[in-house]
Amino acid sequence: MKRHYDFLIVGAGIFGAVFAREATDAGRSCLVIDRRPHIAGNIYSETVEGIEVHRYGAHIFHTSNSTISPSI
């Protein structure tokens, strides 16, 4: 059986995951593929002995958007 998707999203990081959510909320269909076995891309973290550990190292989210970061 052949399926039709409105969007093919390569990567389930921040952009891919948010785009897929927004698109499906708007009634569109999406196929999200990622080479990793989890979502969140480089910001993925896991709990190790009760502590959140960033698997790919620390990442800082920079923005000049005052709604997101009012101190800028």
Biopython code that builds the backbone (N, CA, C, O; Angstrom):
import numpy as np
from Bio.PDB.StructureBuilder import StructureBuilder

atoms = [
    (1, "MET", "N", (0.845, -1.183, 0.000)),
    (1, "MET", "CA", (0.000, 0.000, 0.000)),
    (1, "MET", "C", (0.892, 1.248, 0.000)),
    (1, "MET", "O", (1.797, 1.378, 0.824)),
    (2, "LYS", "N", (0.625, 2.139, -0.915)),
    (2, "LYS", "CA", (1.389, 3.370, -1.057)),
    (2, "LYS", "C", (0.742, 4.475, -0.226)),
    (2, "LYS", "O", (-0.475, 4.657, -0.262)),
    (3, "ARG", "N", (1.581, 5.224, 0.539)),
    (3, "ARG", "CA", (1.062, 6.338, 1.337)),
    (3, "ARG", "C", (1.560, 7.646, 0.783)),
    (3, "ARG", "O", (2.671, 7.723, 0.258)),
    (4, "HIS", "N", (0.761, 8.657, 0.892)),
    (4, "HIS", "CA", (1.129, 10.005, 0.464)),
    (4, "HIS", "C", (1.311, 10.885, 1.697)),
    (4, "HIS", "O", (0.468, 10.883, 2.594)),
    (5, "TYR", "N", (2.398, 11.629, 1.742)),
    (5, "TYR", "CA", (2.646, 12.586, 2.814)),
    (5, "TYR", "C", (2.793, 13.964, 2.201)),
    (5, "TYR", "O", (3.308, 14.107, 1.092)),
    (6, "ASP", "N", (2.345, 14.965, 2.916)),
    (6, "ASP", "CA", (2.528, 16.335, 2.457)),
    (6, "ASP", "C", (3.982, 16.772, 2.615)),
    (6, "ASP", "O", (4.500, 17.531, 1.796)),
    (7, "PHE", "N", (4.638, 16.290, 3.671)),
    (7, "PHE", "CA", (6.022, 16.678, 3.939)),
    (7, "PHE", "C", (6.851, 15.469, 4.352)),
    (7, "PHE", "O", (6.388, 14.607, 5.099)),
    (8, "LEU", "N", (8.072, 15.421, 3.857)),
    (8, "LEU", "CA", (9.084, 14.487, 4.340)),
    (8, "LEU", "C", (10.061, 15.328, 5.144)),
    (8, "LEU", "O", (10.676, 16.249, 4.607)),
    (9, "ILE", "N", (10.207, 15.021, 6.418)),
    (9, "ILE", "CA", (11.075, 15.785, 7.298)),
    (9, "ILE", "C", (12.264, 14.904, 7.664)),
    (9, "ILE", "O", (12.108, 13.842, 8.266)),
    (10, "VAL", "N", (13.444, 15.363, 7.291)),
    (10, "VAL", "CA", (14.664, 14.616, 7.568)),
    (10, "VAL", "C", (15.309, 15.215, 8.801)),
    (10, "VAL", "O", (15.861, 16.314, 8.757)),
    (11, "GLY", "N", (15.235, 14.485, 9.896)),
    (11, "GLY", "CA", (15.805, 14.940, 11.168)),
    (11, "GLY", "C", (14.723, 15.297, 12.165)),
    (11, "GLY", "O", (13.839, 16.105, 11.877)),
    (12, "ALA", "N", (14.796, 14.692, 13.340)),
    (12, "ALA", "CA", (13.808, 14.928, 14.397)),
    (12, "ALA", "C", (14.390, 15.778, 15.524)),
    (12, "ALA", "O", (14.090, 15.564, 16.699)),
    (13, "GLY", "N", (15.231, 16.750, 15.144)),
    (13, "GLY", "CA", (15.748, 17.704, 16.115)),
    (13, "GLY", "C", (14.699, 18.760, 16.412)),
    (13, "GLY", "O", (13.511, 18.541, 16.175)),
    (14, "ILE", "N", (15.127, 19.899, 16.927)),
    (14, "ILE", "CA", (14.171, 20.956, 17.291)),
    (14, "ILE", "C", (13.325, 21.370, 16.092)),
    (14, "ILE", "O", (12.096, 21.357, 16.166)),
    (15, "PHE", "N", (13.972, 21.735, 14.988)),
    (15, "PHE", "CA", (13.208, 22.230, 13.848)),
    (15, "PHE", "C", (12.291, 21.156, 13.284)),
    (15, "PHE", "O", (11.105, 21.404, 13.068)),
    (16, "GLY", "N", (12.829, 19.967, 13.043)),
    (16, "GLY", "CA", (12.023, 18.905, 12.454)),
    (16, "GLY", "C", (10.827, 18.531, 13.304)),
    (16, "GLY", "O", (9.720, 18.364, 12.791)),
    (17, "ALA", "N", (11.046, 18.397, 14.612)),
    (17, "ALA", "CA", (9.955, 18.010, 15.515)),
    (17, "ALA", "C", (8.893, 19.101, 15.610)),
    (17, "ALA", "O", (7.698, 18.808, 15.569)),
    (18, "VAL", "N", (9.319, 20.351, 15.735)),
    (18, "VAL", "CA", (8.355, 21.456, 15.835)),
    (18, "VAL", "C", (7.607, 21.633, 14.518)),
    (18, "VAL", "O", (6.394, 21.841, 14.514)),
    (19, "PHE", "N", (8.326, 21.551, 13.401)),
    (19, "PHE", "CA", (7.652, 21.680, 12.110)),
    (19, "PHE", "C", (6.605, 20.588, 11.933)),
    (19, "PHE", "O", (5.490, 20.864, 11.491)),
    (20, "ALA", "N", (6.955, 19.350, 12.276)),
    (20, "ALA", "CA", (6.002, 18.237, 12.148)),
    (20, "ALA", "C", (4.773, 18.466, 13.017)),
    (20, "ALA", "O", (3.651, 18.212, 12.579)),
    (21, "ARG", "N", (4.970, 18.940, 14.235)),
    (21, "ARG", "CA", (3.840, 19.203, 15.133)),
    (21, "ARG", "C", (2.940, 20.291, 14.569)),
    (21, "ARG", "O", (1.719, 20.138, 14.528)),
    (22, "GLU", "N", (3.552, 21.397, 14.131)),
    (22, "GLU", "CA", (2.772, 22.510, 13.583)),
    (22, "GLU", "C", (2.037, 22.093, 12.307)),
    (22, "GLU", "O", (0.876, 22.450, 12.109)),
    (23, "ALA", "N", (2.710, 21.347, 11.458)),
    (23, "ALA", "CA", (2.089, 20.909, 10.204)),
    (23, "ALA", "C", (0.922, 19.964, 10.462)),
    (23, "ALA", "O", (-0.130, 20.099, 9.837)),
    (24, "THR", "N", (1.093, 19.014, 11.370)),
    (24, "THR", "CA", (-0.012, 18.083, 11.658)),
    (24, "THR", "C", (-1.159, 18.793, 12.369)),
    (24, "THR", "O", (-2.324, 18.454, 12.161)),
    (25, "ASP", "N", (-0.838, 19.771, 13.202)),
    (25, "ASP", "CA", (-1.913, 20.561, 13.831)),
    (25, "ASP", "C", (-2.713, 21.327, 12.778)),
    (25, "ASP", "O", (-3.898, 21.602, 12.961)),
    (26, "ALA", "N", (-2.051, 21.665, 11.679)),
    (26, "ALA", "CA", (-2.716, 22.386, 10.582)),
    (26, "ALA", "C", (-3.386, 21.427, 9.591)),
    (26, "ALA", "O", (-3.891, 21.856, 8.554)),
    (27, "GLY", "N", (-3.389, 20.129, 9.915)),
    (27, "GLY", "CA", (-4.081, 19.165, 9.069)),
    (27, "GLY", "C", (-3.242, 18.536, 7.972)),
    (27, "GLY", "O", (-3.782, 17.831, 7.120)),
    (28, "ARG", "N", (-1.946, 18.769, 7.967)),
    (28, "ARG", "CA", (-1.065, 18.190, 6.958)),
    (28, "ARG", "C", (-0.491, 16.871, 7.477)),
    (28, "ARG", "O", (-0.477, 16.635, 8.685)),
    (29, "SER", "N", (-0.025, 16.025, 6.585)),
    (29, "SER", "CA", (0.574, 14.757, 6.998)),
    (29, "SER", "C", (2.090, 14.824, 6.808)),
    (29, "SER", "O", (2.582, 15.411, 5.844)),
    (30, "CYS", "N", (2.814, 14.220, 7.735)),
    (30, "CYS", "CA", (4.275, 14.283, 7.718)),
    (30, "CYS", "C", (4.866, 12.899, 7.961)),
    (30, "CYS", "O", (4.328, 12.086, 8.712)),
    (31, "LEU", "N", (5.988, 12.668, 7.301)),
    (31, "LEU", "CA", (6.807, 11.502, 7.589)),
    (31, "LEU", "C", (8.135, 12.053, 8.089)),
    (31, "LEU", "O", (8.828, 12.769, 7.366)),
    (32, "VAL", "N", (8.491, 11.715, 9.338)),
    (32, "VAL", "CA", (9.736, 12.181, 9.933)),
    (32, "VAL", "C", (10.699, 11.001, 9.977)),
    (32, "VAL", "O", (10.364, 9.935, 10.492)),
    (33, "ILE", "N", (11.899, 11.200, 9.434)),
    (33, "ILE", "CA", (12.914, 10.161, 9.500)),
    (33, "ILE", "C", (14.160, 10.735, 10.167)),
    (33, "ILE", "O", (14.461, 11.920, 10.026)),
    (34, "ASP", "N", (14.870, 9.895, 10.883)),
    (34, "ASP", "CA", (16.094, 10.301, 11.556)),
    (34, "ASP", "C", (17.008, 9.092, 11.640)),
    (34, "ASP", "O", (16.534, 7.964, 11.782)),
    (35, "ARG", "N", (18.292, 9.311, 11.554)),
    (35, "ARG", "CA", (19.232, 8.185, 11.637)),
    (35, "ARG", "C", (19.426, 7.705, 13.065)),
    (35, "ARG", "O", (19.887, 6.587, 13.293)),
    (36, "ARG", "N", (19.072, 8.553, 14.029)),
    (36, "ARG", "CA", (19.208, 8.172, 15.442)),
    (36, "ARG", "C", (17.932, 7.495, 15.924)),
    (36, "ARG", "O", (16.857, 7.735, 15.374)),
    (37, "PRO", "N", (18.044, 6.654, 16.945)),
    (37, "PRO", "CA", (16.858, 5.938, 17.429)),
    (37, "PRO", "C", (16.004, 6.743, 18.414)),
    (37, "PRO", "O", (15.185, 6.170, 19.133)),
    (38, "HIS", "N", (16.190, 8.069, 18.452)),
    (38, "HIS", "CA", (15.433, 8.915, 19.367)),
    (38, "HIS", "C", (15.163, 10.264, 18.718)),
    (38, "HIS", "O", (15.800, 10.627, 17.729)),
    (39, "ILE", "N", (14.209, 11.007, 19.287)),
    (39, "ILE", "CA", (13.942, 12.359, 18.818)),
    (39, "ILE", "C", (14.781, 13.346, 19.630)),
    (39, "ILE", "O", (15.388, 12.965, 20.631)),
    (40, "ALA", "N", (14.819, 14.588, 19.214)),
    (40, "ALA", "CA", (15.455, 15.720, 19.899)),
    (40, "ALA", "C", (16.830, 16.069, 19.366)),
    (40, "ALA", "O", (17.419, 17.050, 19.820)),
    (41, "GLY", "N", (17.365, 15.317, 18.432)),
    (41, "GLY", "CA", (18.647, 15.672, 17.828)),
    (41, "GLY", "C", (19.750, 15.854, 18.847)),
    (41, "GLY", "O", (19.912, 15.037, 19.753)),
    (42, "ASN", "N", (20.511, 16.932, 18.698)),
    (42, "ASN", "CA", (21.649, 17.164, 19.578)),
    (42, "ASN", "C", (21.271, 17.598, 20.984)),
    (42, "ASN", "O", (22.136, 17.632, 21.859)),
    (43, "ILE", "N", (20.005, 17.931, 21.232)),
    (43, "ILE", "CA", (19.616, 18.316, 22.588)),
    (43, "ILE", "C", (19.039, 17.141, 23.377)),
    (43, "ILE", "O", (18.526, 17.324, 24.481)),
    (44, "TYR", "N", (19.121, 15.957, 22.820)),
    (44, "TYR", "CA", (18.616, 14.763, 23.499)),
    (44, "TYR", "C", (19.333, 14.552, 24.829)),
    (44, "TYR", "O", (20.555, 14.676, 24.915)),
    (45, "SER", "N", (18.567, 14.237, 25.849)),
    (45, "SER", "CA", (19.158, 13.908, 27.147)),
    (45, "SER", "C", (18.500, 12.643, 27.675)),
    (45, "SER", "O", (17.408, 12.268, 27.249)),
    (46, "GLU", "N", (19.172, 12.003, 28.598)),
    (46, "GLU", "CA", (18.647, 10.800, 29.225)),
    (46, "GLU", "C", (18.960, 10.852, 30.708)),
    (46, "GLU", "O", (19.912, 11.513, 31.124)),
    (47, "THR", "N", (18.165, 10.157, 31.506)),
    (47, "THR", "CA", (18.368, 10.132, 32.950)),
    (47, "THR", "C", (19.333, 9.019, 33.305)),
    (47, "THR", "O", (19.110, 7.854, 32.979)),
    (48, "VAL", "N", (20.413, 9.397, 33.980)),
    (48, "VAL", "CA", (21.417, 8.450, 34.437)),
    (48, "VAL", "C", (21.544, 8.616, 35.946)),
    (48, "VAL", "O", (22.023, 9.642, 36.430)),
    (49, "GLU", "N", (21.114, 7.607, 36.675)),
    (49, "GLU", "CA", (21.148, 7.629, 38.141)),
    (49, "GLU", "C", (20.473, 8.879, 38.694)),
    (49, "GLU", "O", (20.969, 9.500, 39.634)),
    (50, "GLY", "N", (19.326, 9.245, 38.097)),
    (50, "GLY", "CA", (18.536, 10.376, 38.576)),
    (50, "GLY", "C", (18.990, 11.735, 38.091)),
    (50, "GLY", "O", (18.429, 12.749, 38.504)),
    (51, "ILE", "N", (19.990, 11.785, 37.226)),
    (51, "ILE", "CA", (20.520, 13.057, 36.720)),
    (51, "ILE", "C", (20.318, 13.109, 35.210)),
    (51, "ILE", "O", (20.599, 12.143, 34.501)),
    (52, "GLU", "N", (19.818, 14.267, 34.719)),
    (52, "GLU", "CA", (19.660, 14.453, 33.275)),
    (52, "GLU", "C", (21.033, 14.694, 32.651)),
    (52, "GLU", "O", (21.727, 15.645, 33.010)),
    (53, "VAL", "N", (21.413, 13.834, 31.724)),
    (53, "VAL", "CA", (22.706, 13.931, 31.063)),
    (53, "VAL", "C", (22.479, 14.164, 29.572)),
    (53, "VAL", "O", (21.733, 13.430, 28.925)),
    (54, "HIS", "N", (23.128, 15.189, 29.039)),
    (54, "HIS", "CA", (23.044, 15.465, 27.603)),
    (54, "HIS", "C", (24.000, 14.521, 26.892)),
    (54, "HIS", "O", (25.215, 14.610, 27.067)),
    (55, "ARG", "N", (23.455, 13.626, 26.099)),
    (55, "ARG", "CA", (24.254, 12.602, 25.433)),
    (55, "ARG", "C", (25.325, 13.199, 24.518)),
    (55, "ARG", "O", (26.424, 12.653, 24.418)),
    (56, "TYR", "N", (25.020, 14.301, 23.857)),
    (56, "TYR", "CA", (25.944, 14.858, 22.875)),
    (56, "TYR", "C", (26.678, 16.087, 23.401)),
    (56, "TYR", "O", (27.220, 16.857, 22.609)),
    (57, "GLY", "N", (26.710, 16.287, 24.702)),
    (57, "GLY", "CA", (27.401, 17.427, 25.291)),
    (57, "GLY", "C", (26.461, 18.605, 25.499)),
    (57, "GLY", "O", (25.321, 18.610, 25.033)),
    (58, "ALA", "N", (26.963, 19.580, 26.196)),
    (58, "ALA", "CA", (26.152, 20.758, 26.508)),
    (58, "ALA", "C", (25.879, 21.571, 25.247)),
    (58, "ALA", "O", (26.756, 21.732, 24.398)),
    (59, "HIS", "N", (24.665, 22.078, 25.135)),
    (59, "HIS", "CA", (24.288, 22.934, 24.021)),
    (59, "HIS", "C", (23.574, 24.155, 24.579)),
    (59, "HIS", "O", (22.774, 24.050, 25.509)),
    (60, "ILE", "N", (23.865, 25.290, 24.012)),
    (60, "ILE", "CA", (23.242, 26.543, 24.436)),
    (60, "ILE", "C", (22.369, 27.041, 23.291)),
    (60, "ILE", "O", (22.794, 27.083, 22.137)),
    (61, "PHE", "N", (21.162, 27.412, 23.629)),
    (61, "PHE", "CA", (20.216, 27.935, 22.641)),
    (61, "PHE", "C", (20.308, 29.454, 22.654)),
    (61, "PHE", "O", (19.957, 30.080, 23.654)),
    (62, "HIS", "N", (20.769, 30.058, 21.571)),
    (62, "HIS", "CA", (20.896, 31.497, 21.466)),
    (62, "HIS", "C", (19.738, 32.071, 20.653)),
    (62, "HIS", "O", (19.342, 31.512, 19.631)),
    (63, "THR", "N", (19.207, 33.191, 21.124)),
    (63, "THR", "CA", (18.174, 33.880, 20.369)),
    (63, "THR", "C", (18.146, 35.345, 20.772)),
    (63, "THR", "O", (18.513, 35.700, 21.892)),
    (64, "SER", "N", (17.714, 36.177, 19.865)),
    (64, "SER", "CA", (17.518, 37.584, 20.183)),
    (64, "SER", "C", (16.025, 37.888, 20.322)),
    (64, "SER", "O", (15.631, 39.047, 20.457)),
    (65, "ASN", "N", (15.202, 36.843, 20.290)),
    (65, "ASN", "CA", (13.758, 37.006, 20.420)),
    (65, "ASN", "C", (13.429, 37.326, 21.869)),
    (65, "ASN", "O", (13.635, 36.487, 22.746)),
    (66, "SER", "N", (12.918, 38.534, 22.141)),
    (66, "SER", "CA", (12.652, 38.966, 23.516)),
    (66, "SER", "C", (11.508, 38.193, 24.168)),
    (66, "SER", "O", (11.411, 38.161, 25.395)),
    (67, "THR", "N", (10.642, 37.572, 23.373)),
    (67, "THR", "CA", (9.577, 36.750, 23.942)),
    (67, "THR", "C", (10.145, 35.493, 24.579)),
    (67, "THR", "O", (9.654, 35.034, 25.610)),
    (68, "ILE", "N", (11.180, 34.941, 23.964)),
    (68, "ILE", "CA", (11.804, 33.717, 24.467)),
    (68, "ILE", "C", (12.851, 34.036, 25.529)),
    (68, "ILE", "O", (12.941, 33.335, 26.537)),
    (69, "SER", "N", (13.622, 35.060, 25.319)),
    (69, "SER", "CA", (14.707, 35.417, 26.225)),
    (69, "SER", "C", (14.586, 36.892, 26.591)),
    (69, "SER", "O", (15.262, 37.732, 25.997)),
    (70, "PRO", "N", (13.715, 37.225, 27.581)),
    (70, "PRO", "CA", (13.438, 38.632, 27.879)),
    (70, "PRO", "C", (14.627, 39.438, 28.392)),
    (70, "PRO", "O", (14.566, 40.667, 28.391)),
    (71, "SER", "N", (15.706, 38.790, 28.830)),
    (71, "SER", "CA", (16.849, 39.522, 29.370)),
    (71, "SER", "C", (17.748, 40.093, 28.281)),
    (71, "SER", "O", (18.669, 40.852, 28.581)),
    (72, "ILE", "N", (17.500, 39.742, 27.025)),
    (72, "ILE", "CA", (18.355, 40.239, 25.927)),
    (72, "ILE", "C", (17.856, 41.575, 25.457)),
    (72, "ILE", "O", (18.434, 42.163, 24.543)),
]
sb = StructureBuilder()
sb.init_structure("model")
sb.init_model(0)
sb.init_chain("A")
sb.init_seg("    ")
for serial, (resi, resn, name, xyz) in enumerate(atoms, 1):
    if name == "N":
        sb.init_residue(resn, " ", resi, " ")
    sb.init_atom(name, np.array(xyz, "f"), 0.0, 1.0, " ", f" {name:<3s}", serial, name[0])
structure = sb.get_structure()
